[in-house]
Amino acid sequence: IPIKLPTPSDKKVEEDLLEIEGRRVFDYMHFSLAMSSSRRFARWVAWNIDGGSLKKLDRKGIKFKYDPNIPEENQAGDELYDDNVLDRGHIARRADLLWGTLAEAKKANKDSFFFTNITPQHEAFNQSGKDGIWGQIEDAIFNEVKVETLRISVMGGPIFSDDDPDYRGFYIPK
């Protein structure tokens, strides 16, 4: 069932959406997103999960990188995340995207590591291996459903506020 992607209900948000060659929505393997031009983070990311064809793929050797579809100056890269407690938190969860044919799952795995699908999260909040609540929530959701019949669409993203703190030239969503 087709689901329409979100559209801004606020003029300020609409004017802040990054537009490149007439496009404001950028498509990847199993997810799409829209960027904030002022924040250099995604406004939202929408993705699909097909539990019946999920694959287990390793993330070893895949590094976070700039998205070639969007100019680097419109993205937050390693200059924000190096040498601090900020994690590169996937918005569209990597494991959610690893479905379809093996080739599709491998492409989704790589696409998930673009900085455009990342938002800063404190390491203690993000990582389930460090008892981070966000990682635990993600794991708990999958523990409560029959994964092989799961077919859903999900939307997520940071919540921006006018009083977000400035860190290294980026306003970090609280």
C-alpha positions, 0 to 999 in steps of 0.5 A: 500500500503506497504511503505518501512521504511527509510534506512540511506544514510549516513555511520555515521548515519548507524553506529549510529543505535542501533542494538539488536540481529540483529534488527535495527527496533523495532515494536510496535502497529501501529508504528515502530522506529529506535534508535540512540545509541549515542543520546539515542533518536529515529532516526525516528518513522513511524506510521499509522493512520486509521481515520475510527477506531480511539478510544478516550482513556484516558491517565490518569494513564499511565506513561512514562516508559523505553521500555522493548525491548531496554536496559535502558542505550540506552534510555533517561528517567526521569533523563533528564525530571525531574525538568525543562521545557523539556516536554516528547514530543511524536514523534508518536502522541498518539491520532494517534495510537488509532485505530483498535479494542479496545484491539489494541487501548489500547495497542497502547496507552500504547506503545506510552508512551515508552521513545523510542517514546519521544523526548525533547521539551520545554513545551511552544512549545509542549503543545497545552493547553499552546498555544504551536505551535507544539500541535496547528499544530497537532490539525490543521491537524485533523481539516482540514481533513475528519478524518473518511476516513483518512488512512495515514502513517507518519514519524517523528523524531528529527534532530540531529546536531553536535552542539546540546547542552549537558544537563545532559549528553544528546545532546538535538536536537535543 
